[in-house]
Amino acid sequence: MNERIRLLFADAIDLKTYTLQNSEMTIEIAYIAPLCDEKMISDFITVPFIKEEVSYRNHLGTNPQFVKVEDPARWQDLILRGNVLLENESVIYSLFTGDVICNQSPQTQVENAIQGPQLALSEDLNKSINLIRSMYPSPELVIEEHTVGYTSKTPLNILFDQRHVDPFVLDNVRSKLSKISVDIVQAAGELEKLMVGKKRHLFPTVLITERPDRLARAIGKGKVVVLIKGSMFALIMPAVFFDFMQAIEDNYEAYWMTRFLIFIRYSSLILTITLPALYISIVSYNPELFRVQLAFSIAASRSAVPYPSFIEVFIMLFMIETLIEASTRLPRYIGSTATTVGGLILGQAAQQAGLVSSIMIIVTSVVAISNFVIPINSLSFAVRFLKYPLIAISIFFGITGVAIGVFLYIAYLCNLRSFGKPYFRLHGEVNPAEGDIGQVRIK
């Protein structure tokens, strides 16, 4: 039995197969370690068999938890569902020892979902693999073990589906991991920086997530997942721009509601990047773009402001950035309250003192709220920076400079690559079964 199971799970490093023998009989055992409760295996199989207190042959025949398996085609599914297979004299028994860690794994903290699963990855690799294998019970799931860091020797696992994965991407990931030469690696974000290599990229090219359901979907689409011990976050490679704009909730909501939310996200992305630069351009260079009444209203609100519009923008954006940073660093119990009160007081005081206009407060609020709509945190951080080059170019060239800046951003996105794959492309999946390995099918 063990030989056939090892052929079925040839690339599964977490598969355990061994043979036990006592004075009465010999048995073979096979199971996937992260999916099973080792204590239950010990209590029901190992200890009774070794101690020989009762006839183990009778134990197998009388204990209802041992179920005979007559069809070998069921072996894969049983093992992937947390069962232990046991062979005695060409008779196969299964014992369910599934270790479903629903109450032991932490809850999601960053990527919350209303209707989706609430479990997050664990800092323990075995528990994380348990969650992923439970959501993706495929015998084609391959797990490779590696270590990084000369001093820390941090264990990490590479997960992929050998039917769907692109060999070029997989070799690229292995190559980048082998070239990491640092003493200590402790977190997924640190590993991402070391694998990407480029120190000055504007957009994230590796998706970092804490959700096992997102990881299971990514593996099914041919992507490579990296888990690192001691971190509740995993890396998904390659990642395209549209992956960062998709919330996990999109898989659980109604079609038209999902499309409406996606439209809101992309509209918010455009607003948070361009709105401050457009405000400077229109107020300082092109007020004729507004109706006369609106132009007079904006001019009246700025009548008490003693300096140009770009200084006004920098003052408010600096306040917003400090409030966001404070909310991140403060304890969670007081962070939201302190930053909300601080924002209200600072905004009202600055407007009454004539340091900024009331229109600028509205613009700043829209920019801040729009930035928080982006579902993936790493892209949200990148977008916080993207508005400043547009502000700088709008000071000298007005709305023409903003248009050129947006065009340069799009050209940069089209030229960017994530582990050899175009970054600014529609979401696709690799399916070697339908053609050559590495062929991308656009959905």
Beta strands, then each sheet from edge to edge (+ up, - down):
strand 1: 15-21
strand 2: 26-32
strand 3: 67-68
strand 4: 83-88
strand 5: 91-96
strand 6: 141-148
strand 7: 154-161
strand 8: 207-209
strand 9: 224-228
strand 10: 234-237
strand 11: 417-418
strand 12: 421-422
strand 13: 428-430
strand 14: 440-442
sheet 1: 1+ 2- 4+ 5- 3+
sheet 2: 6+ 7- 9+ 10- 8+
sheet 3: 11+ 12-
sheet 4: 13+ 14-
end
